Amino acid sequence: MPASPAPGLGGPLVRDVSEEQLLAAIFPLLPAGAATLVGPGDDAAVVAAPDGRFVVSTDVLVEDRHFRRARSTGYDVGRRAAAQNLADVAAMGARPTALVVSLVVPGDVPVAWVTGLARGLAEACSPVGAAVVGGDLSGGDAIVVAVTVHGDLEGREAVLRSGARPGDVVAHTGVLGWGAAGFALLEAGAVPDAAAGDPGPALLAARHLVPEPPLDAGPAAARAGATAMLDVSDGLLRDAGRLARASGVVVDLDPELLDADASLTTAARAVAPDGDPDAVVRAWVLGGERTTGSWRRSPPGRCSRPATAPSGRSAPRARARRRACSWRARSPTSRPAGTTSPQAPDAPSSGRRVAGSGWVSPGGSAPR
């Protein structure tokens, strides 16, 4: 689903209403969930924990650090804030159940932006049955959205980064390079109206502004016997390296299996007309932040074919899934020729060695 347009917002500003009035506008829009016993409105929420354990994670979005109001509507930011937290819980093999959201908002922000944020939270949470059960509201100089998410393991063991073993099959579920390409297109002002021509650039930009991680894949992989998992949001090699270090293995990736769809090549030509589009695409696929997907490791013969992409999803996402079971983890000894090893013994901490293509180093957090 593309990110929503950023229309001019009329109506009252946050400074024109009381806290009670703002909360009264937000509460009816928040998603409910089956695990919620006491929701917003009391001193604290009560959430059922039938497993006896909670998976907990937290993340924060800061205006002009992670997003810009000129590009992102409140709806966009709400969906993104929920998605990146839900993905962390799913990557542990858990089902997301409840979110707590704290919001810092300047007085010059339209109330409609804040209610759009609530709608975005609901849009991202509802498909997985997660609820927003409370939070906090404060004024400040910039918008800050802090989310804490809880999840239910449903009787399973958590799937950690440290469980990969030599010989395990490596799988990636999701898309690669789309978020990085979308950011580059936005920075270059190269995103035309999708209705006026090729919808590809607009879709890439939308995936940057509002990532869509495959949330069902984490619990499904856990049920299928995945030995290790990791949410991929900071770049393919950077996150693969984290999992490799935690597990004490080297992950061999065959670059030939990371072929990109045509929309990335078109985007590369748009943002770097005098450059090598293949090199640009390779950098997006291997090192681009805001990748949406997850790594998982499974014992040989246990890597089941992922489900077919839902109707309306892009063909590149389906191709990425079909190619998922193509890599292996190994002990840190010899490396097969022509492969990429995120945990190469000679790799400095600032980057990951890519066979035949120099260093791919993850960048900092630029405003989105």
Buried (B, 14 or more C-beta within 10 A) or exposed (E): EBBBEBEEBEEEBBEEBEEEEBBEBBBEBBBBBEBBEEBBEEEEBEBEBEBEBBBBBEBBBBBEBBBBBEBBBBBBBBBBBBBBBBBBBBBBBBBBBBBBBBBBBBEEBBBBBBBBBBBBBBBBBBEBBBBBBBBEBEEEEEBBBBBBBBBBBEEBEBBBBEBBBBEBBBBBBBBBBBBBBBBBBBEBEBBBEBEEEEBBBBBBBBBBBBBBBBBBBBBBBBEEBBBBBBBBBBBBBBBBBBBBBBBBBBBBBBBEEBBBBEBBBBBBBBBBEEEEBEEBBBBBBBBBBBBBBBBBBBEEEBBBEBEEBEEEBBEBBBBBBEBBBBBBBBEBEEBEEEBBBBBBEEBEEEBBBBBEBEEBBBEEEEBB
